[in-house]
Amino acid sequence: MQYTYKTKGTCSTQITFDINGDIITNVQYTGGCNGNLKAVRSLVEGLTVEQIEKKLGGIQCGVKSTSCGDQLAKAVREAYEATH
């Protein structure tokens, strides 16, 4: 199932990904730092919701209280809870 999440507090404005059970694939960011987000996308491909939360949850970007990675952790949890 494809899921779209509107980010809050980051340069990226939206994250779209597929969730199948608790496995995340096909992560796509709208906006943000292109190179860094390609790396995030590559590193999380095929991981579970819990693995993504452990790796990316709570990461801050500069003085912001969140980051694109942290927003992905929130997004995958929201998607998992919405589908289970």
C-alpha positions as CSV (number, residue, x, y, z in Angstrom):
1,M,0.0,0.0,0.0
2,Q,1.3,3.4,-0.8
3,Y,1.3,6.0,2.0
4,T,1.8,9.8,1.8
5,Y,2.9,11.8,4.8
6,K,3.0,15.6,5.0
7,T,6.2,16.6,6.9
8,K,6.4,19.2,9.6
9,G,9.4,21.4,10.4
10,T,11.7,20.2,7.5
11,C,12.8,21.4,4.1
12,S,11.1,18.4,2.6
13,T,7.3,18.8,2.4
14,Q,6.2,15.3,1.8
15,I,7.3,11.6,2.0
16,T,5.7,8.9,0.0
17,F,6.5,5.2,0.5
18,D,5.1,1.7,0.2
19,I,4.3,-0.3,3.3
20,N,3.7,-4.1,3.2
21,G,3.1,-5.5,6.6
22,D,5.9,-3.6,8.5
23,I,8.3,-3.5,5.6
24,I,9.0,-0.1,4.0
25,T,10.1,0.3,0.3
26,N,10.1,3.0,-2.5
27,V,10.7,6.0,-0.2
28,Q,10.4,9.3,-2.1
29,Y,10.8,12.7,-0.6
30,T,9.4,16.0,-2.1
31,G,11.9,18.8,-1.5
32,G,14.8,18.7,0.9
33,C,18.5,18.0,0.3
34,N,18.5,15.8,-2.8
35,G,21.8,13.9,-2.1
36,N,21.2,13.3,1.6
37,L,17.6,12.1,1.0
38,K,18.8,9.7,-1.8
39,A,21.1,8.2,0.9
40,V,18.4,7.9,3.4
41,R,16.1,6.3,0.8
42,S,18.8,3.8,-0.1
43,L,19.7,3.0,3.6
44,V,16.1,2.3,4.7
45,E,14.9,0.3,1.6
46,G,13.4,-3.0,2.9
47,L,13.7,-2.2,6.6
48,T,10.9,-2.6,9.1
49,V,9.1,0.2,10.8
50,E,10.9,-0.6,14.1
51,Q,14.3,-0.6,12.4
52,I,13.7,2.8,10.8
53,E,12.4,4.2,14.1
54,K,15.5,3.0,15.9
55,K,17.9,4.4,13.3
56,L,16.3,7.7,12.5
57,G,13.9,8.6,15.3
58,G,14.9,11.7,17.2
59,I,17.6,13.0,14.8
60,Q,17.6,16.8,14.7
61,C,18.7,19.0,11.8
62,G,20.7,22.0,13.1
63,V,18.6,23.9,15.5
64,K,15.3,22.3,14.3
65,S,13.7,19.8,16.7
66,T,13.3,17.3,13.8
67,S,14.9,16.2,10.5
68,C,13.9,14.5,7.3
69,G,15.0,11.2,8.9
70,D,13.0,11.8,12.0
71,Q,10.0,12.7,9.9
72,L,10.3,9.4,8.1
73,A,10.4,7.5,11.4
74,K,7.1,9.3,12.4
75,A,5.6,8.6,8.9
76,V,6.3,4.9,8.9
77,R,4.8,4.5,12.4
78,E,1.7,6.5,11.4
79,A,1.3,4.3,8.3
80,Y,1.8,1.1,10.2
81,E,-0.8,2.0,12.8
82,A,-3.3,3.1,10.1
83,T,-3.0,-0.2,8.3
84,H,-3.1,-2.5,11.4
